[in-house]
Amino acid sequence: MISLKKIFAAVTAVATVGVLSIASIPASAADIAYSGPSEGALNTNDDGSTARLNIYNIWGNDVEDIDPNQAIIDYIEVTFTISGLGSKSCNVNEDGSDADPYVMNLVGTIGENEFWEAGAAGTVNITGDGQYTVRTDIATPADTVLCLVLSSNINFYQLKDGVTSIADSGLNITVDSIKTGDEGGSEGGDTTTTTTGTGDGSTTTTTTKKNNSGSSSNSSSNKTTSTVSKTADAGVVAIVVGAAAAASLAAGALTIRKKRK
């Protein structure tokens, strides 16, 4: 029969693994109504040969397929469907060899957030016809969309012979949904579970939930601590360890934000 000493040694070894941080997960994203595509939404980038879909762009265009007065929190995410590529997944060099792989970038300006360049804009690889989702993180919450565009590096002139414009290339991009973070984030925050071992064979699990109220300067912490004592028998060890795990999961569940009303 396995001795209690060995059981506690195993528990302690597992307990000293370290710290697990569980990021906040919104209970539900906020949907942004899309009314497009309007005429001229599918267009070319400034290079004249690659495709883009304007979602909201009045800077030299006349596309207003969403209401610009939106509460944008944490991120902006667009799910879209692309067709007209077949199984093509990259541009082609003059010698017929593969060039750069197709990508779609979610670029624009929302409030004071500008995400036009690589590294700031969200990017998704395009591997042929199908549905894709691209997401750009927003550093500062905003209430106005100034410009939002799905911009690709897809050279539509290469899609078939005799193409003279994007209109006769056969390429099509449609928006399926647009989402952002949920405004009801008062119960959001980070949950950190820390499990430590002590010299006498005891283990302590501490779960800390940080409640955010819209800014990092306005926060509080709630802690739940469970301790496995060296003097407990094997059955009690299993129960207490299970309770500690359940407490950690429960605390993680508390990070779910309220659905926006």
Salt bridges, closest charged atoms under 4 A:
ASP31 OD1 - LYS179 NZ 2.44
ASP74 OD2 - ARG257 NH1 2.69
ASP137 OD1 - ARG135 NE 3.45
GLU183 OE1 - ARG260 NH1 3.10
GLU187 OE2 - LYS258 NZ 3.97
